[in-house]
Every structure is written in structure tokens, then in C-alpha cells.
């Protein structure tokens, strides 16, 4: 059994999952071009081309056509669904289970009306990097988050001096590393927003995939409303829903919950 995972921009919660998964489940992270193991490749924002690339990656990882599951987090869920549509159209094996978290169904996707810096997603992502644990105090973290948000409106990538005016680039290596990683994550989020808008604006048929979906949702998720996430049930032959506390980033903070469900499939 293979578990294919497609992550959201700027966050890959699956790296540490292998040791906790059932012994017969092999973890395979499908990185998008320009990200993760493919960070040296040119990013691809066309959905059809992206799906073709990822299906090719899946074939390479699964030459024996073993049974598999596919899990999509955030916009990765939409990509995973489009992959399933292509597999079904070509009469290829479908996943034994489709798992999703952190995204509304294709007909319930919310297009941000605000500038990126004004969204909760933006500040939430910045806070994943600049927090009391990484910067030593809540005050330092809040100051860095605000400084980054202000600077991002004027320059990308954001410079070290704009966030840490009293710091030293040659000495504060950890802060430099955090900023480098955050700038990369924000570029990925911008790409996802462009893809999301293009996908939203295009015409898509409501195609039911002939497999079971496990729809994870969190009532505290501020980015993907519960009713939008549960809309995924309309897109699959059968479905099961699982509620988890912790909001949009529960897939990281509640790893044990997700893995226990997957191990039981």
C-alpha cells in the first residue's frame, strides 16, 4: 500500500509520518515542481500539466501497480481530485481511499478578496516561522510578524533588515534561515493563489469519483469553512467524515489523530 501525499504551499507536514504509519504503508510525498525535492525545477501553474507530471511520478513510484491512497492538504486536495479525474477518465486504477483536509470542495472554493497580506492565511503562515519558540518571546515574534507583513507590501523577497533592523546578517544565522524559508513559502502561496483563481474561473464538471473519501475537517479552521470542506462528500461514491480540533494546521499539531485513521483503513 502506498500513501501519496500532496501538501499545501509552504508547509509539508508529512515528512515525519513514515515511522508512525502501518508497516505495510509506504509514504510517498508528491512534490510540485519548484518545491521540496523538485525545488530546482521551474514551477508549473497549469493544472492539466501539473497533473500529468504528478501521475508520471506516481507511476514511477508504483511500477507494480500496488494499491494506494492519496491525501491532499489545502490546495493539494484539489490537485489530488483532478489527478483522480484523469485516472478515472483513462480507466486507470483509482486510490482505495481519497483523504482531504484544509480545503473546500471544487465548487466551494473561496477566492481571497483581500490582498494577500491582509488575509489570516498570510499572518498564520508568518507565525509558523516567527513565534515565541523561534524568536524567544511573544513580543519579539509579534514584532517580526508585523514587520514582515509591512515589508512584504513593498518588497519581495523581504530583506533581513526590514524584519530585524537591529540584527546582523553575518551573525544571526537562525533568523536568516527562518526568513529564507518564509520567503520561499510565501512565493509558493502566491503561486497557489494564482492557480486557485485560474481553477475557480475555469469551467469544471461535477464528476463523482468511484472510490471512498475520508473528509477531515476542523470546526476551528479559519481558512476552509466546515460546510465547504464537507462538500467533498458530493464528489465521491461514498465518504466518511472525521472532525479534528486544532484549526487549519491541525494536520501538524494533531499528527497522531490523522495517522491512526489512516492506519485503520
N, C-alpha and C positions, 0 to 999 in steps of 0.2 A: 504494500500500500504506500502510495506517495501522497504527501500533503504539499500541494503547490500553494504558495502564499504570494500575494501581490499587495504591497504596502502603500501607505499614503506618502505624500511628499514630505520630506524632512524627518520622517520617523520610520524606523524599522524595528518593530517590537519582537520580531520572530527569531533574531539571531541566537537567543539563549534557550530556545524551545527544545532543541534536539534531545538533550539529556532527560527531559521530563516526558517526552512522548512515548507511547507504547513501543515496545521493541521492534514490532513489525511495521512501524510507520517511519518512512524516510522523509525528512524535511527538505524541501527544495524551494528556495526563495527566487521568484522571478523578478529580477531587476529590470527596470526600464532603461533603455539607452540613455546614457548620461548620468546614471545613478548607481550607487553601490559598486558591484563588481564590473559594471559597464560604464563607470564614470568618465572614461577616456573617449567614449563614443558620442557621436552627435545626438542630441535629444530628438525624439520623434514625437510630434504632437498630432499626427493624423491617426485617428482611431483604427481604421482598417489596416494601415501599415503596421501599427503597433501590435495589433492582434496577430497578424501574420508572423511577426518576429517572435512573439511570446509562444505561439503554438509550435513554431520550429524549435524553440528552446525546450518546450515540454517533450517533444518527440525525441530530442537528443537525450534527455534525462530519463526517458521511459521507452527504450528500444524494444523491450519485451511486452509492451502494452499491458503492464500491470494495472490493477485497479487503482484509482486515485480520487482524491478530494481536492477542491480548490477553495481557498479562503481569500476574500478581498476586504481590505480595510480602507475605509473612507472612499476616495475616488477609485481606488484599486478594486472596489466591489463592482463598479460599473464596467471597468475593463474586463474583469472576470466574467461578467454576464455576457459581454459581447464576444468573448472567447467561446463561451458555451453555445451561443447562437451560431457561430461559424462551425463549430464541431457538429452541431445537430444538422445544419444545412448540408454538410458534407457526409452525413451518415457515419461519422466517426464516434468512437466510444465517448460517452459523457461521464462526468465525475459521478461517483457514487453519492456524493453529497456536495452541495454548494453552501459555503458558510460566508456570512457577511456581517460586518459591524461598522458603524460610524458613517453610513451613507443612506440617503433616501433612495427609494426605487427610481428607475429611469424616468417615470412620469411624475415624480415628486421632488426632483432635484431643485434646490434653491440656488438661484444665481445671486451672488452678493451685489447689493445695490450701492453699497458704500465703497469708498476707496479701501484698498487692502489694509492700510494702516489703521483704519477706523473699525475694523472687524474684530470680534472676540477671538477669532481664529488666529489673527496676527499676534495679538498680545499673549494668547495662550501658548503659541509656539515659541515666542521670545522667552517666556517664563520657563519653558522646558530647559533652556540653556542658562539663563540668568536667574538664579534663585539663591536662597539663603545657603543651600548646600554648596554651591559652586563659588559663591562670592563672599560667604562668611556671615552675612546678616540680611534681614529682610529689607533694611534701609538701603543697603548697597545694591541689592537686587532690583528694587523698585526704581532706584535712580538710573540704573543701567537700562532697564526696560523702557523707561520714558525717554532716555537719551537716544536709544536706538530707534524708537518709533519716530521721534522728531527728525533724526538724521536721515532715515530711510526715505522721507518725502523729498529730500534734496539730492541724495547721492546713493547709488548702488554700484558696487558693494559699499556698505557703510565702513568708514575708516575707523581705525583704533582710537585716534584722537577724539573723534566725535562722541564715542561712548565712554572712554576712560581718559578724560583730559588731563588728569593728574598722574596717569600711568606712564610706563616706559616700555615701548615695544620690544626693546632688546632684553628686558629683564622679566617682564610679566608674561611668561610663555603660556601659562594656563589660560589667561584671559585672551591672549591672541588666538589660541586654539579654539576656544569657545566661539569667538567672533567669526573665525574662518568657517567653522561648521554651521553656525547660524546663517551666515550669508549664503552658503550653499543651499541650506534648507529653504530659505526664502526665495531663491531663484526657482527651486523646484515647485514651490507653492504657486508662484506666478505662472509657471508652465501649466500646472494643473487647472488653474482658474481659466486660462485661455482654452484649454481642452474642454473644460466643463461647459463654457459658454458656447463653443462650437458644437458640442454634442447636444446641448439643450436646444440650440437653434435649428438643428437638423431634424428631419422627419424620421421617426423610428416606429416600426411596427411593434405592437404588443405581442411578443412571441413567448409562449409558455414553454419552458424547458422541461423535458421529460425526466426529471430527477427530483430528489428531495432537497429542500433548502432548510438550513438551520439559521434562523434570523436572530442574531444577538442585538439587543438594544439596551440603552441605559436611559431611564427617565430623566437623569440629570444631564444628558448630552445637550449642550447649548448649540451645537453646530448641525445636528441632524435630529429633528423632532421625532418623537416616538411614532406618531401616526404616519410620517413619511417613511420611516425605516420599515414599519410593519407592512407597507405597501409592497415589499418584495414578495409577500405571500401570493400575490396575484400572478407572479411571473414563473411559478414552478408547479409541477404536477401535485406535489404535496409539500408541506412545510411544518416546521416546529419552531416556536419562538422561545427565546431564553432571555430573561431580564437580568441585568448585572448593574450593581451600583458603581459609581466612580466617574460617570460622565464620559466625554469623548476619548479620554486617554486611559479608560479602564482596561483596554487591551494590554497596557503595560503594567498598571498597578494591580490588576486582578488576573495576572497570567495563569495562576493555578486554576481558576474557575474555567477559563476557556479550554485549557489543556485537559481537564477532567472530562468535559463534554466531548471533546474530540477523541480522547482515548476510549470513550464508551460507544463510539459509532461503529 
